[in-house]
Amino acid sequence: MRRVLFDSDVLLDILAQRQPFVVAFAQALNMVTQPQVQGYVSGHAVTNIFYILRRQVGSETARELLSRLLQHLQIANVTDEVIRAALQSSMTDFEDAVTSEAANAAGVEVIVTRNTSDFLASVTPAVLPDEFLVMPLE
């Protein structure tokens, strides 16, 4: 089974219907409906996504969107160990370091993001959504 974590930028592009990203990114997210793919989002990303969506669509709609999203994704836990590892990471962006460490702790194989350059030092490799779509499932 392919275990994949979706970075908050990809999920926000889908949920906020950001053009020109939404169609291709939604196709990548739709892969989690396949039995060979288990999707994840880091725990801290959920709160960030809610905060940003709430300002755009209101609290109730933001909660509904997140609830629907989480029907298909598991939460990659942000634990004491994850935070401490992120603090020691060579990654320059702390939020990305937390995402990377949460993915690593969850046993994720790949991070799907729009900003692969932010994850060059990540233990878990990062790919663009269109790259993920052409990866073999097993």
C-alpha positions in Angstrom: 0.0 0.0 0.0 1.3 3.4 -0.9 1.2 5.8 2.0 1.1 9.5 1.0 0.9 12.7 2.9 -0.7 15.8 1.3 0.9 19.1 2.2 -1.4 21.9 3.3 -0.7 23.9 0.1 -2.2 21.2 -2.1 -5.2 20.7 0.2 -5.9 24.4 0.4 -5.7 24.7 -3.4 -8.4 22.0 -3.7 -10.6 23.2 -0.9 -10.4 26.9 -1.8 -10.8 26.0 -5.5 -7.6 27.9 -6.4 -6.9 28.1 -10.1 -5.0 26.8 -12.0 -4.2 24.1 -9.5 -7.5 22.6 -8.3 -8.2 20.1 -11.1 -4.9 18.3 -11.2 -4.5 18.5 -7.5 -8.0 17.0 -6.9 -7.0 14.2 -9.2 -4.0 13.4 -7.0 -6.1 13.6 -3.9 -8.7 11.3 -5.5 -6.1 8.6 -5.5 -6.8 8.0 -1.8 -10.1 6.4 -2.8 -8.1 3.5 -4.3 -7.5 0.6 -2.0 -3.8 0.7 -2.7 -3.4 4.3 -1.4 -3.6 5.6 2.2 -3.7 9.3 2.4 -2.5 11.5 5.3 -2.4 15.1 6.4 -0.3 16.3 9.3 -2.1 17.3 12.4 -0.8 20.8 12.5 -1.9 21.3 8.9 -5.5 20.7 9.8 -5.6 23.7 12.1 -3.8 25.9 9.6 -6.2 24.9 6.8 -9.2 25.6 9.0 -7.8 29.1 9.9 -7.2 30.0 6.3 -10.5 28.6 5.0 -12.5 30.2 7.8 -11.4 33.6 6.7 -12.5 32.8 3.1 -15.7 30.8 3.5 -16.7 31.1 7.2 -16.4 28.7 10.1 -19.3 26.5 9.3 -18.3 25.9 5.7 -14.6 25.4 6.7 -15.7 22.7 9.2 -17.8 21.0 6.6 -15.0 21.0 4.1 -12.5 19.6 6.6 -14.9 16.9 7.8 -15.4 15.7 4.2 -11.7 15.8 3.6 -10.9 13.8 6.7 -13.3 11.0 5.6 -10.5 10.1 3.2 -7.3 11.0 5.1 -5.7 9.9 8.3 -4.0 12.3 10.6 -0.2 12.1 10.8 0.3 12.9 14.5 2.4 15.8 15.6 4.0 14.5 18.8 6.7 15.7 21.2 9.2 13.6 19.2 8.0 15.0 15.9 8.5 18.6 17.2 11.9 17.9 18.7 13.1 16.2 15.5 11.8 19.2 13.4 13.7 21.6 15.7 16.9 19.6 14.9 16.1 19.4 11.2 18.3 21.1 8.6 15.1 22.2 6.8 14.9 26.0 6.9 11.1 26.3 7.2 9.9 25.0 10.6 6.4 24.2 9.5 7.7 22.1 6.5 10.1 20.4 9.0 7.2 19.4 11.2 5.3 18.1 8.1 8.3 16.1 7.1 8.9 14.6 10.5 5.2 13.8 10.9 5.3 12.0 7.6 8.4 10.1 8.6 6.8 9.1 12.0 3.7 7.9 10.2 5.7 5.7 7.8 4.7 7.8 4.8 6.5 7.1 1.5 6.0 10.4 -0.2 4.8 13.9 0.4 2.7 15.6 -2.2 3.3 19.3 -2.3 3.3 22.2 -4.7 6.7 23.3 -3.2 9.1 20.4 -3.6 12.1 22.7 -3.1 11.0 23.3 0.5 11.4 19.6 1.2 14.9 18.9 -0.3 16.3 18.1 3.1 13.3 15.9 4.0 13.8 12.3 4.9 10.6 11.6 3.1 10.8 12.6 -0.6 8.4 15.2 -1.9 6.8 15.2 -5.3 4.4 17.4 -7.3 0.8 16.2 -7.6 1.2 15.4 -11.3 4.3 13.3 -10.5 2.4 11.4 -7.8 -0.4 10.6 -10.4 2.1 8.7 -12.6 3.8 6.8 -9.8 3.1 3.1 -9.7 0.7 2.2 -6.9 2.7 -0.8 -5.6 
